[in-house]
Amino acid sequence: MIKNLYKRPLSIIAFFVLLFFLGVLSIFKLNVALLPSMEYGVINIETEYEDATAAEVEEKITNVIEKTISAIPGLKYYKSISYNGRSLVTLIFNETKEKNYDKHYLKVREKVEAIKNMLPEDSHIPIVNMYDPENLQSFVLGLKYSDIEGLSYEEDIPILIRKLESVDGINDVKLKGIPEKKIFIRINPQQLSMMDVTTSEIIESIKANNFDFPGGTVDSRGQEINVNIRGSIKDISRLERLIVSKGSDKKNTIYLSQIADVIQKEVEQNFAVVNGERMILFEVFTSNNTSLGSLSDNIKAVMNSNNLKYSMVADYSTTINRSIDELLISMILGIFFTTIILIGFFGDIRIAILVSIVIPFAVVINLIFMFLFKININMLSLSGLVISVGLIVDNSLVVVDKLQYFGSLKEKRYILKAVNSTIGPLLSSTFTTVIAFLPVIFLTGLTGEFFRQIALSVSMTLFISLFLAFLLIPSLYDYFIRRRNIRGNSGRGIFLHLLKRIVLNTSRFFYRHNITTTLFVFIVSIISIFFLITWNKEFLPESVESNFTAKLFLNQMTPEQISFEIASLNDYIRKNFSEEVNWAAGAEFEKSEATVYFSALNGKEKAIYSGLKEFFKKRGVKADFILNPSWNIPEAFRLLLRLNIFSEDPKVLHSNAKKLEEAFPDDAIIDHISPERVIAIRPDIEKSEMLQIDIDELKNTVRTAYGEFRITELINEDSYIGVDIEPYTRDENIQNLKVATKNGKKVFLKDFANIEVDRIYTPIYHYEGKRFIQTRFAVFSDIENKIKEITDLIKDDDVEFSFTGINETKDEMIKNMMFALIVAIILIYLILVIQYESFKKPFIILFLLPFTFSCSILMWKIYGVRLNLMNMLGIILLSGITVNNSIILLSEIIKRKDYKKAVVSRSRAIFITTLTTVMGSIPMLFGSTAAMRIPLALTIIGGMSISWLVNLIFLPAVDRTLR
């Protein structure tokens, strides 16, 4: 069958051209992202418990939920925060979001359903949410107030948000900068007392007359129609006429307007600034695997269709597109350099084009399989393709060599002879390269998610190149070259003759001194392994992209103070970076925090980042900088070292937090538990019972007197307006506050309660059921030194602590990659044992492998690169490439029984593979998004630069010694 297939070269060519066009079509179906989709599954359980302190919430809500969910299978860890009036429990699972996530969600729902009766009666039903950790902010848009005149906040803006959310790929749109309508009830305490009305009566009256709840369904002409029971207060005048009491004698009707002023006004809950100008801010959230490039165009189309003038404050698709474009340019340059190198070595442009044509075919056909296996176009998958350029031509070079050899001898069936003579070594070399990635493909967790795509991408490309070498290359050679009597100048390139002489002479010298050579290789290999194991480690390389974010913690600041800080930031930016940065700030007053988005221009990213960090430090504002948000990397991959400090004593936790803040003012961000000054009211049980004190009435009286709180929401034409009661006193003389008893009398608070000033620490954080606080450190390098500094600071405080975050992720993933490398080497060895039917010959190849790492490590030293996931991936890839060349050379030595002829025969392919791989990797060192690619490129460049020496010079000498 194969013999007959080679008789139809045009059919083979047409088949691969068809696959090429299918690959081109696949481009439009593939998602484009910067990194693969990767994140653990996360589920939140949120429970409201109104009027309860954080300690009560911890005891009655959080602890109960934690005990119930702690034994759920697949749970990685859980943590919680107990606030005043609210509990939030977060569960993180071992499986990624795509695997078993729904099953975990249902299991959590079952557990929560089972404990509802164990929770306080006045607490709300726990809400279980499937939190999407990949719901990442990808775009920020700003609208000037002056450009939205005529638009209604209540009608037009919500319609615009719905249009944006309807765009495929957008998960959520959050709005900042629009004032909210609120109704405030300002109670007159004198009238309240004189008319003998309680605050509970006011609250219950408003709630009783403003409701909306389902009342079942009715059957109308075969269709079920929902029934809603509504009693809505639609305007202020109706609220003012609301009857709150019939008076003490139950005859005199008392209206709300008689005891309180009802006021409707617009209130700023948050505000937004873009480049110093007040705007409305739209924060657009997408999934990590969404193609942001096309999404950006769709967002712009929606805004333009509404004739809106807007500012694209942050468009993270630009960084993705720039990184992808730079990688594509690297690939094009790699193909160009490969063609030039092939011309130099072959001395014939037609043979060079014949071999290099395999590259675009292999890459484009691979896109079909990427589509089928749901691999998106991202930095890792494209980096694998760029580096594979040299490997793709390697198989074709070997086949072309044999085609020229047998064709020049005018052998019959020369194609079959050429393919048969290469099929064994090429299959073996391809399988051993792919086998190096096999452990990576089967790794679980974040390591597997991070590297599976590049491993599959490279493996599929190599297999495709193998089929192209066996089918397409012979067909093209037979039809376009041999049938037209075009003779290739095999071995007559302008570079090859000189290089062969140098290599042969050098190889002869080391072959004669084989014992010394083997000892030298062994010593260098041991040193390389030592440095590889002990090299300073990090997780991902440091990078400050053009887009980055700062989270400002503005604790206990008033809205006016927060606005002042943003105005100060605007003055600083105008003075120092007036034309080099776009920025936007969105502040939430209730949370006392602001998020500031920066987009640096003119290549000033690092200067702006350093300047802003210094600015916030001088002003005493805690700023948690989130780097690389333009990559949309998940929380687990952000460059943060996390320190967990455990203690049941909140004072100990607080003192350690203060110590860390003072010791590391630049990069320590504390999950604050702050001592809060409170007035503690402790009712005397006997006196309260004697006076018939209603505890609910006590709570309502104190809240209306001293604390603004929401009663309900008015239903007004399908819109909702919040109703709050404003405090009617700030006087701390709380002892003279009057409280209504159950029999209608009023008594002073001091008559039945002890009142004293106290301090409480809130909120309460739990990790695996233990009280703790978490400190985050922005660490880009020297993680081990930072851990030592922190440990020395707190080790004598008699507290339990642990490091997580990037340190935990780094250790886990480096360990997994080391394990993958060891398993890959074992698998390669076993494959070679099968091929050579020998335990010794495979050992010769693997004995030389660590030597190639030495030059990579030297490159790391020159560039100041630490061991991270990218260069670990480079080591695994380098292992496969080096072994690939070694297999074919050793096979030639065994076949020819003459190392000189084998070296001469294989030198061209090894030199071309080395040069094309190195030249294809060099462009990866440059560009505005090169930081992530540099460690990978340096590893390949360094290792390949010395691999020709290892294979052509050292391998024959080591083979002689071990034989």
NORSULCOR-V227802 format. One record per run of one state. SS is the DSSP state (@ for helix, = for strand, . for the rest). FROM is the first residue (numbers start at 0). TO is the last residue. If there is no record, write none. Layout:
{{SS:FROM:TO} {SS:FROM:TO}}
This chain:
{{.:0:0} {@:1:4} {.:5:7} {@:8:26} {.:27:30} {=:31:31} {.:32:38} {=:39:47} {.:48:52} {@:53:68} {.:69:73} {=:74:82} {.:83:84} {=:85:95} {.:96:99} {@:100:113} {.:114:114} {@:115:117} {.:118:125} {=:126:130} {.:131:134} {=:135:143} {@:144:146} {.:147:154} {@:155:164} {.:165:168} {=:169:175} {.:176:178} {=:179:186} {.:187:187} {@:188:193} {.:194:197} {@:198:207} {.:208:209} {=:210:219} {.:220:221} {=:222:230} {.:231:234} {@:235:239} {.:240:241} {=:242:244} {.:245:252} {=:253:254} {@:255:258} {=:259:266} {.:267:268} {=:269:273} {.:274:275} {=:276:285} {.:286:290} {@:291:304} {.:305:308} {=:309:314} {.:315:315} {@:316:345} {.:346:347} {@:348:371} {.:372:375} {=:376:376} {.:377:377} {@:378:407} {.:408:412} {@:413:440} {.:441:443} {@:444:481} {.:482:494} {@:495:511} {.:512:512} {@:513:533} {.:534:535} {=:536:536} {.:537:545} {=:546:552} {.:553:557} {@:558:575} {.:576:579} {=:580:587} {.:588:591} {=:592:599} {.:600:603} {@:604:617} {.:618:620} {=:621:625} {.:626:627} {@:628:630} {.:631:633} {@:634:636} {.:637:638} {=:639:645} {.:646:648} {@:649:662} {.:663:666} {=:667:669} {.:670:672} {=:673:682} {.:683:683} {@:684:690} {.:691:691} {=:692:692} {.:693:693} {@:694:705} {.:706:707} {=:708:715} {.:716:717} {=:718:725} {.:726:732} {@:733:735} {.:736:736} {=:737:740} {.:741:744} {=:745:747} {@:748:750} {.:751:751} {=:752:761} {.:762:762} {=:763:766} {.:767:768} {=:769:777} {.:778:781} {@:782:793} {.:794:798} {=:799:804} {@:805:835} {.:836:838} {@:839:862} {.:863:865} {=:866:866} {.:867:867} {@:868:895} {.:896:897} {@:898:924} {.:925:929} {@:930:961} {.:962:962}}
